[in-house]
Amino acid sequence: MRTIHLLPVSLLAFGLLLPAAPVQAQMDPATQRLIDQLRPQSQDALNATRGLRRPPSAPSESPATPAVTLTPAAPAPQPPPRPAPAAQTARPSTTAPAGMPSASLTVNFATGSDELTPSAMRELDRLGRALTSADLAPYRFRIEGHTDTVGAASLNQALSERRAAAVGRYLAQRFGVDAGRLETIGLGQTQLLVPTPDNTPSAENRRVQVINLGR
């Protein structure tokens, strides 16, 4: 009877004991822009500028010969300066306080409701991926609901509060964002991105503003 000897085969060779390496999904450009907007700026460049020193000036030496005074030639006549073009005022992208990383998102809701539309969910999916990224995971954020001036101010205030809360719930349920990282608030029509008269529909003013509150 022939004896068959089986050589020991390491399971590691087949990768059976090795955990699957996590694959980091590449962020789409829109999500990456949100990350860049909401991430605090680095202070490295500022610190480097503060550390710069002027080079020492060369020691002055007394001239060996008397200084010669030169009479400058008369300047050539110059044409009259052209009037500067009228400055164009850039539209603001946020009403957040200066220095606080922020982003304004167009989140569409059903009319007069806090029900998220499919396009709103797609926008919030980008926000959810941004807030759970390694760059933004350590920070807390304020979710602000804003409306335009259509309708009564009191109704817009209540509606903006419900919509901000709906955004917070969506981020928590779909992406597992810790509720302790999110502060939701409604501001109604009190902070218009684009000033308009009463009862003026404006997609730019109907927005959700996200502000980085720090760690």
Secondary structure, DSSP 8 states (H G I E B T S, - for coil): ----------GGGGTSSS----------HHHHHHHHHHS---SHHHHHHHT------------SS---------------------------S--S-TTS-EEEE---B-TTS--B-HHHHHHHHHHHHHHTSTTTTT-EEEEEEE--SSS-HHHHHHHHHHHHHHHHHHHHHHH---GGGEEEEEEETSS-SS---TT---TTTSEEEEEEEE-
